[in-house]
């Protein structure tokens, strides 16, 4: 085992002990092992051999790297052959590197931090690709039971479970993994509250959940879940047909199926309901900080993206304040507009036809 490998294992152990989620630990390990492979190809096997110039070379490697075949940076992905790494991927790899070398410095593994001055690539501020209208949301929710009514879809029990699941997504805007991790003790249908435990960043948050969602969850708990339970000690709220907790990769196709049943062909699945909830709350007058609390964002900067999504709110302000709005309200017909332009030209022209 090289010095870099040993240092990596100690770092991963340290962040796990500090309470980082298993997902975060896996993400850090994946990024840092890509660096270890790159370093090994250049004969670097000890943290003390890594300099600022080394980190800068690695940053250039990430920027110019193109996917080839295999998995991971340095190996590529066959289906993405020839594609550059996204800015988010580059940012994630370099962030992990900075955290690792900061830890190595504090633990006196190395005398100074070679990654302390590295400039991370600027992340683009992308808007959510799409959201649903209130009518579209209702169509998706209705699709959970539509197949039961006409005999072409899933069973009544799975329809009720899926309706409760989608209602929870829409009412609270929780992330896919947060939804899958909910337990029986995290939701109080009488008080209308839902507790997200160890959400992104290891943060808990208590959320309100609407009366309609509570009613469907209560129906699911009373009529459906008892028939799905295999292990009586399993307190997971939503169970699949095998009586097992849902995994994220199974929630996505489930939601996509109902989107398709409602005739909606758009990218996204679970996160689509999260974006929709936040945007509709904003359009209905919610303060941005309340939306931040609902979504569990550590920074208000992350939440402000929804202020750029809300076209309805922007249109309302535009209609109320832009002078062009008054002009449009009394817009002349095409023929009248043409006559007005000709008359204006005559006024602005001298008798000899030259412009004034």
C-alpha positions as CSV (number, residue, x, y, z in Angstrom):
1,X,0.0,0.0,0.0
2,X,1.4,3.4,-1.0
3,X,1.6,6.4,1.3
4,X,-1.2,8.1,-0.7
5,X,-3.5,5.1,-0.4
6,X,-2.9,4.8,3.3
7,X,-3.5,8.6,3.8
8,X,-6.8,8.2,1.8
9,X,-8.1,5.4,4.0
10,X,-7.3,7.4,7.1
11,X,-9.1,10.4,5.7
12,X,-12.2,8.4,4.7
13,X,-12.3,6.9,8.2
14,X,-12.0,10.4,9.7
15,X,-14.9,11.9,7.8
16,X,-17.1,8.9,8.5
17,X,-16.3,9.3,12.3
18,X,-17.2,13.0,12.0
19,X,-20.7,12.0,10.9
20,X,-20.6,12.4,7.1
21,X,-23.2,10.3,5.4
22,X,-22.1,7.0,3.7
23,X,-23.1,8.6,0.3
24,X,-20.7,11.6,1.0
25,X,-17.9,9.2,2.0
26,X,-18.4,7.2,-1.2
27,X,-18.4,10.3,-3.4
28,X,-15.2,11.6,-1.8
29,X,-13.6,8.2,-2.2
30,X,-14.5,7.9,-5.9
31,X,-13.1,11.4,-6.6
32,X,-9.9,10.8,-4.7
33,X,-9.2,7.4,-6.1
34,X,-9.3,8.9,-9.6
35,X,-6.5,11.3,-8.4
36,X,-4.6,8.3,-7.0
37,X,-4.7,6.5,-10.4
38,X,-3.5,9.7,-12.1
39,X,-0.7,10.2,-9.6
40,X,0.4,6.5,-9.8
41,X,0.8,6.9,-13.6
42,X,3.3,9.7,-12.8
43,X,5.2,7.9,-10.1
44,X,3.7,9.8,-7.2
45,X,2.9,7.6,-4.2
46,X,3.4,9.8,-1.1
47,X,1.5,12.9,0.0
48,X,4.7,14.8,0.4
49,X,5.4,14.4,-3.3
50,X,2.3,16.4,-4.2
51,X,3.0,20.1,-4.9
52,X,0.9,23.0,-6.0
53,X,2.2,22.4,-9.5
54,X,1.0,18.8,-9.3
55,X,-2.5,19.9,-8.3
56,X,-2.6,22.5,-11.2
57,X,-1.5,19.7,-13.6
58,X,-4.3,17.5,-12.4
59,X,-6.8,20.4,-12.8
60,X,-5.7,20.7,-16.4
61,X,-6.0,17.0,-16.8
62,X,-9.6,17.1,-15.7
63,X,-10.3,20.0,-18.0
64,X,-8.9,18.3,-21.1
65,X,-9.9,14.8,-20.3
66,X,-12.3,13.1,-22.7
67,X,-14.3,10.0,-22.0
68,X,-13.0,6.8,-23.4
69,X,-14.3,3.4,-22.0
70,X,-14.8,1.9,-18.6
71,X,-15.9,3.8,-15.5
72,X,-14.6,6.8,-13.6
73,X,-12.2,9.6,-14.4
74,X,-9.1,8.1,-16.1
75,X,-11.2,5.3,-17.5
76,X,-14.3,7.1,-18.9
77,X,-17.7,5.8,-19.8
78,X,-18.2,4.0,-23.0
79,X,-21.6,5.6,-23.8
80,X,-20.1,9.1,-23.3
81,X,-16.9,8.5,-25.4
82,X,-15.4,11.7,-26.5
83,X,-17.3,13.9,-24.1
84,X,-15.6,16.3,-21.7
85,X,-16.1,16.1,-18.0
86,X,-18.8,18.5,-16.8
87,X,-17.9,21.5,-14.8
88,X,-19.8,20.0,-11.9
89,X,-17.7,16.8,-12.1
90,X,-14.4,18.8,-12.2
91,X,-15.6,21.0,-9.3
92,X,-16.4,17.9,-7.2
93,X,-13.1,16.2,-7.8
94,X,-11.1,19.3,-7.0
95,X,-13.2,20.0,-3.9
96,X,-12.5,16.6,-2.6
97,X,-8.8,17.1,-3.2
98,X,-8.8,20.4,-1.3
99,X,-10.6,18.9,1.7
100,X,-8.2,15.9,1.7
101,X,-5.0,17.9,1.6
102,X,-6.4,20.4,4.2
103,X,-7.0,17.4,6.5
104,X,-3.5,16.0,5.8
105,X,-2.0,19.4,6.7
106,X,-3.9,19.7,10.0
107,X,-2.9,16.1,10.9
108,X,0.8,17.0,10.1
109,X,1.1,14.4,7.4
110,X,2.5,17.2,5.2
111,X,4.1,20.5,6.1
112,X,1.9,22.7,3.9
113,X,-1.3,22.4,1.9
114,X,-0.5,22.3,-1.9
115,X,-4.2,22.6,-2.8
116,X,-5.0,25.7,-0.6
117,X,-4.6,28.2,-3.4
118,X,-6.2,26.2,-6.2
119,X,-9.1,28.1,-7.9
120,X,-12.1,25.9,-8.4
121,X,-14.0,26.1,-11.8
122,X,-17.0,28.4,-11.7
123,X,-20.2,26.5,-11.5
124,X,-22.9,27.5,-14.0
125,X,-26.1,28.8,-12.5
126,X,-28.6,26.6,-14.4
127,X,-32.3,26.9,-14.0
128,X,-34.5,23.8,-13.4
129,X,-35.2,22.4,-16.8
130,X,-38.9,22.3,-16.4
131,X,-41.7,22.4,-13.9
132,X,-45.3,21.3,-13.9
133,X,-48.4,23.4,-13.9
134,X,-51.0,22.8,-11.1
135,X,-53.2,21.1,-13.7
136,X,-50.4,18.8,-14.8
137,X,-49.7,17.9,-11.2
138,X,-53.4,16.9,-10.7
139,X,-53.3,14.8,-13.9
140,X,-50.2,12.9,-12.6
141,X,-51.8,12.3,-9.2
142,X,-55.0,11.1,-10.8
143,X,-53.0,8.7,-13.0
144,X,-52.2,6.6,-9.9
145,X,-55.8,5.4,-9.7
146,X,-56.9,5.8,-13.3
147,X,-55.6,2.4,-14.3
148,X,-57.4,0.8,-11.3
149,X,-60.7,2.3,-12.4
150,X,-60.5,1.1,-16.0
151,X,-58.8,-2.2,-15.3
152,X,-55.7,-1.4,-17.4
153,X,-53.3,-0.3,-14.7
154,X,-51.9,-1.4,-11.3
155,X,-53.7,-2.8,-8.4
156,X,-55.8,-0.7,-6.0
157,X,-53.3,-1.2,-3.2
158,X,-50.3,-0.1,-5.3
159,X,-52.3,2.8,-6.7
160,X,-53.1,4.1,-3.2
161,X,-49.5,3.7,-2.1
162,X,-48.3,5.5,-5.2
163,X,-50.8,8.3,-4.7
164,X,-49.6,8.7,-1.1
165,X,-46.0,8.7,-2.2
166,X,-46.6,11.3,-5.0
167,X,-48.7,13.5,-2.7
168,X,-45.9,13.5,-0.1
169,X,-43.3,14.5,-2.8
170,X,-45.5,17.4,-4.0
171,X,-46.6,18.6,-0.6
172,X,-43.1,18.7,1.0
173,X,-40.6,18.9,-1.9
174,X,-38.4,16.3,-0.2
175,X,-35.5,14.7,-2.2
176,X,-35.8,11.2,-3.6
177,X,-33.5,9.7,-1.0
178,X,-35.2,11.6,1.8
179,X,-38.5,10.1,0.7
180,X,-37.1,6.6,0.6
181,X,-35.7,7.0,4.1
182,X,-38.9,8.2,5.8
183,X,-40.1,6.0,8.6
184,X,-43.4,5.5,10.4
185,X,-42.3,7.9,13.1
186,X,-41.3,10.7,10.8
187,X,-44.8,11.6,9.8
188,X,-47.6,12.8,12.0
189,X,-50.8,12.9,9.9
190,X,-52.8,14.4,12.8
191,X,-50.5,17.4,13.3
192,X,-49.6,17.6,9.6
193,X,-45.8,17.4,10.1
194,X,-43.0,15.4,8.5
195,X,-39.5,15.0,9.8
196,X,-36.6,14.6,7.4
197,X,-33.8,13.0,9.3
198,X,-30.2,13.2,8.1
199,X,-31.1,14.9,4.8
200,X,-28.5,16.3,2.5
201,X,-25.5,17.5,4.5
202,X,-26.7,15.5,7.5
203,X,-29.3,18.1,8.5
204,X,-32.7,17.3,10.0
205,X,-35.7,19.5,9.3
206,X,-39.3,19.5,10.3
207,X,-41.8,20.3,7.6
208,X,-45.5,21.0,7.3
209,X,-47.4,18.5,5.1
210,X,-50.8,19.3,3.6
211,X,-54.1,17.8,4.7
212,X,-54.7,16.0,1.4
213,X,-51.3,14.3,1.5
214,X,-51.9,13.4,5.1
215,X,-55.2,11.8,4.2
216,X,-53.7,9.7,1.5
217,X,-50.8,8.6,3.7
218,X,-53.3,7.7,6.5
219,X,-55.3,5.6,4.0
220,X,-52.1,3.9,2.8
221,X,-51.0,3.1,6.4
222,X,-54.5,1.7,7.3
223,X,-55.4,-0.2,4.2
224,X,-52.2,-1.0,2.2
225,X,-49.0,-1.1,4.2
226,X,-50.0,-3.9,6.6
227,X,-50.4,-6.2,3.6
228,X,-46.9,-5.3,2.3
229,X,-45.0,-5.7,5.5
230,X,-42.7,-8.8,5.7
231,X,-40.4,-7.8,8.6
232,X,-42.5,-6.4,11.5
233,X,-39.4,-4.5,12.8
234,X,-39.1,-2.6,9.5
235,X,-40.4,0.9,10.1
236,X,-39.8,2.2,6.6
237,X,-42.8,4.3,5.6
238,X,-43.1,3.4,1.9
239,X,-42.6,-0.3,0.9
240,X,-42.5,-1.8,-2.6
241,X,-44.4,-4.8,-3.7
242,X,-41.8,-7.1,-2.2
243,X,-42.2,-5.5,1.2
244,X,-38.8,-3.9,0.9
245,X,-37.8,-0.2,1.3
246,X,-37.8,1.7,-2.0
247,X,-34.4,2.5,-3.5
248,X,-33.9,5.8,-5.4
249,X,-33.3,3.9,-8.7
250,X,-36.8,2.3,-8.3
251,X,-38.6,5.5,-7.4
252,X,-37.5,7.3,-10.6
253,X,-39.1,4.9,-13.1
254,X,-42.2,4.7,-10.9
255,X,-42.7,8.5,-11.1
256,X,-41.8,8.6,-14.8
257,X,-44.5,6.0,-15.5
258,X,-47.2,8.3,-14.0
259,X,-45.8,11.3,-15.9
260,X,-46.2,9.3,-19.1
261,X,-49.7,8.1,-18.2
262,X,-50.7,11.8,-17.7
263,X,-49.3,12.6,-21.2
264,X,-46.3,14.6,-19.9
265,X,-43.1,14.1,-21.7
266,X,-40.5,16.1,-19.8
267,X,-37.1,15.4,-18.3
268,X,-37.0,14.7,-14.6
269,X,-39.0,12.6,-12.1
270,X,-38.9,13.0,-8.3
271,X,-37.0,16.3,-8.5
272,X,-39.6,17.6,-10.9
273,X,-42.1,17.7,-8.0
274,X,-39.5,19.4,-5.8
275,X,-38.9,22.2,-8.4
276,X,-42.7,22.5,-9.0
277,X,-43.5,22.9,-5.3
278,X,-40.9,25.6,-4.8
279,X,-41.8,27.6,-7.9
280,X,-45.6,27.4,-7.1
281,X,-45.0,28.5,-3.5
282,X,-43.0,31.5,-4.8
283,X,-45.6,32.4,-7.3
284,X,-48.3,32.3,-4.6
285,X,-46.3,34.8,-2.4
286,X,-44.1,32.6,-0.2
287,X,-41.0,34.3,1.2
288,X,-37.8,32.9,-0.3
289,X,-36.5,32.0,3.2
290,X,-39.5,29.8,3.9
291,X,-38.8,28.0,0.6
292,X,-35.2,27.6,1.7
293,X,-36.4,26.0,4.9
294,X,-38.7,23.6,3.0
295,X,-36.1,22.5,0.6
296,X,-33.3,22.2,3.2
297,X,-30.8,24.4,1.4
298,X,-27.8,25.4,3.5
299,X,-27.4,28.6,1.6
300,X,-30.0,31.1,0.5
301,X,-28.0,31.4,-2.8
302,X,-29.1,27.9,-3.8
303,X,-32.8,28.8,-3.2
304,X,-32.7,32.1,-5.2
305,X,-32.6,30.1,-8.4
306,X,-36.4,29.8,-8.0
307,X,-36.7,33.6,-8.2
308,X,-35.4,33.3,-11.8
309,X,-37.7,30.4,-12.6
310,X,-41.0,32.1,-11.6
311,X,-42.1,33.4,-15.0
312,X,-45.6,34.1,-13.7
313,X,-44.3,36.4,-11.0
314,X,-42.0,38.1,-13.5
315,X,-44.9,38.6,-15.9
316,X,-47.1,40.0,-13.1
317,X,-44.4,42.6,-12.3
318,X,-43.9,43.3,-16.0
319,X,-47.6,43.9,-16.6
320,X,-47.8,46.2,-13.6
321,X,-44.6,48.3,-14.2
322,X,-43.4,48.2,-17.8
323,X,-44.5,51.2,-20.0
324,X,-44.9,48.8,-23.0
325,X,-47.8,47.2,-21.1
326,X,-49.9,50.4,-21.5
327,X,-49.1,50.6,-25.2
328,X,-50.1,47.0,-25.7
329,X,-53.4,47.5,-23.9
330,X,-54.5,49.9,-26.7
331,X,-52.5,48.3,-29.5
332,X,-53.9,49.4,-32.9
333,X,-54.8,47.0,-35.6
334,X,-52.3,46.2,-38.4
335,X,-54.0,48.6,-40.9
336,X,-54.3,51.4,-38.3
337,X,-50.7,51.0,-37.2
338,X,-49.5,51.3,-40.8
339,X,-51.6,54.4,-41.4
340,X,-50.2,55.9,-38.2
341,X,-46.6,55.3,-39.3
342,X,-47.3,56.9,-42.7
343,X,-48.8,60.0,-41.0
344,X,-45.9,60.2,-38.6
345,X,-43.5,60.1,-41.6
346,X,-45.3,62.9,-43.3
347,X,-45.1,65.1,-40.2
348,X,-41.3,64.5,-39.9
349,X,-40.6,65.3,-43.6
350,X,-40.0,68.7,-45.2
351,X,-42.1,69.9,-48.1
352,X,-39.3,68.9,-50.5
353,X,-39.3,65.3,-49.2
354,X,-36.1,65.5,-47.3
355,X,-35.9,64.3,-43.7
356,X,-36.2,67.1,-41.1
